[in-house]
Amino acid sequence: MHSRDLSDAEWAILAPFFPATPPRRGGQWRDHRTTLSGVFHRLRTGCPWRDLPGRYGPWQTVYERFADLRRSGRLADILSALQLRLNAAGRIDHSLYLVDGTSVQASRSAAGAGGKTHPR
């Protein structure tokens, strides 16, 4: 296990969100913990999917699992549950929330248009 992969304590929190058996027939599914660590590696580093380290398995598998989590809405459910857990533990500082509705109109020249013409 790599130092940035999911620890046992982290996986214990996330494991209930994943089925114990694969939902489809067919081949053996790659371990949820390994695949999720691959997703987090990709999100943390911003690397292309194809550049994922081999320890997470084929990049296509990691991408498909991530896409499936997003499509099904389970990723949003997981994030909401984690936020509720952190809020209940008092670990979210609500004073850091900021909604900024400022709108600044740029001048025409900022968009590449020519400026005012001066007579010669």
Secondary structure, DSSP 8 states (H G I E B T S, - for coil): --TTS--HHHHHHHGGGS-SS-SSSSS----HHHHHHHHHHHHHH---GGG--GGG--HHHHHHHHHHHHHHTHHHHHHHHHHHHHHHTT---GGG-----------GGGGT--------
